[in-house]
């Protein structure tokens, strides 16, 4: 099955929301400073979304673990 690029964008956004909250919480526990934690989170949210998008697109080209549909497969 082939995924369209916009699916990768939506997945990237949802994953980064969760990941950024995690980074901010960890940063707050380490620094004890909410402003610093928010700064760290706001920087990494953009860099990691871009990295994830290209990572996802690259994996879309790799057939590892995928089952190729046969010509006689029934689809609805």
C-alpha positions as CSV (number, residue, x, y, z in Angstrom):
1,X,0.0,0.0,0.0
2,X,1.3,3.4,-0.9
3,X,0.8,6.5,1.3
4,X,0.3,10.0,0.0
5,X,2.7,12.8,1.2
6,X,-0.1,14.6,3.1
7,X,-0.5,11.5,5.3
8,X,3.1,11.8,6.3
9,X,2.6,15.5,7.2
10,X,-0.5,14.7,9.4
11,X,1.4,11.9,11.1
12,X,4.4,14.2,11.6
13,X,2.2,16.9,13.2
14,X,0.5,14.5,15.6
15,X,3.7,12.7,16.6
16,X,5.6,16.0,17.1
17,X,2.8,17.4,19.4
18,X,3.2,14.4,21.6
19,X,7.0,14.4,21.4
20,X,7.3,18.1,22.1
21,X,5.2,17.8,25.2
22,X,7.5,15.1,26.3
23,X,10.6,17.2,25.6
24,X,9.2,20.2,27.5
25,X,8.4,18.1,30.5
26,X,11.8,16.5,30.6
27,X,13.5,19.9,30.0
28,X,11.5,21.4,32.8
29,X,12.5,18.6,35.2
30,X,16.2,19.1,34.2
31,X,16.3,22.9,34.2
32,X,13.6,23.8,36.6
33,X,12.8,26.7,34.3
34,X,9.6,26.7,32.3
35,X,10.8,29.4,29.9
36,X,13.9,27.3,29.1
37,X,11.8,24.2,28.7
38,X,9.4,26.0,26.3
39,X,12.4,27.4,24.3
40,X,13.8,23.9,23.9
41,X,10.5,22.5,22.9
42,X,9.7,25.2,20.4
43,X,13.0,24.7,18.6
44,X,12.9,20.9,18.5
45,X,9.3,20.8,17.3
46,X,10.3,22.2,13.9
47,X,13.5,20.4,13.4
48,X,12.1,17.0,14.3
49,X,9.0,17.5,12.1
50,X,11.2,18.1,9.1
51,X,13.4,15.1,10.0
52,X,10.4,12.8,10.6
53,X,8.8,13.8,7.2
54,X,11.8,12.9,5.2
55,X,12.3,9.7,7.4
56,X,8.7,8.7,6.7
57,X,9.0,9.4,2.9
58,X,12.2,7.4,2.7
59,X,10.6,4.4,4.5
60,X,7.7,4.6,2.1
61,X,10.2,3.6,-0.7
62,X,11.6,0.6,1.3
63,X,9.6,-2.6,0.8
64,X,10.8,-4.2,4.0
65,X,7.9,-5.9,5.8
66,X,5.3,-5.1,3.1
67,X,3.1,-7.6,1.3
68,X,2.7,-7.0,-2.4
69,X,-0.9,-7.2,-3.5
70,X,-1.5,-9.7,-6.2
71,X,-3.5,-9.0,-9.3
72,X,-6.4,-11.1,-8.1
73,X,-6.7,-9.5,-4.7
74,X,-10.3,-8.4,-4.0
75,X,-10.7,-4.8,-3.0
76,X,-13.7,-2.9,-2.0
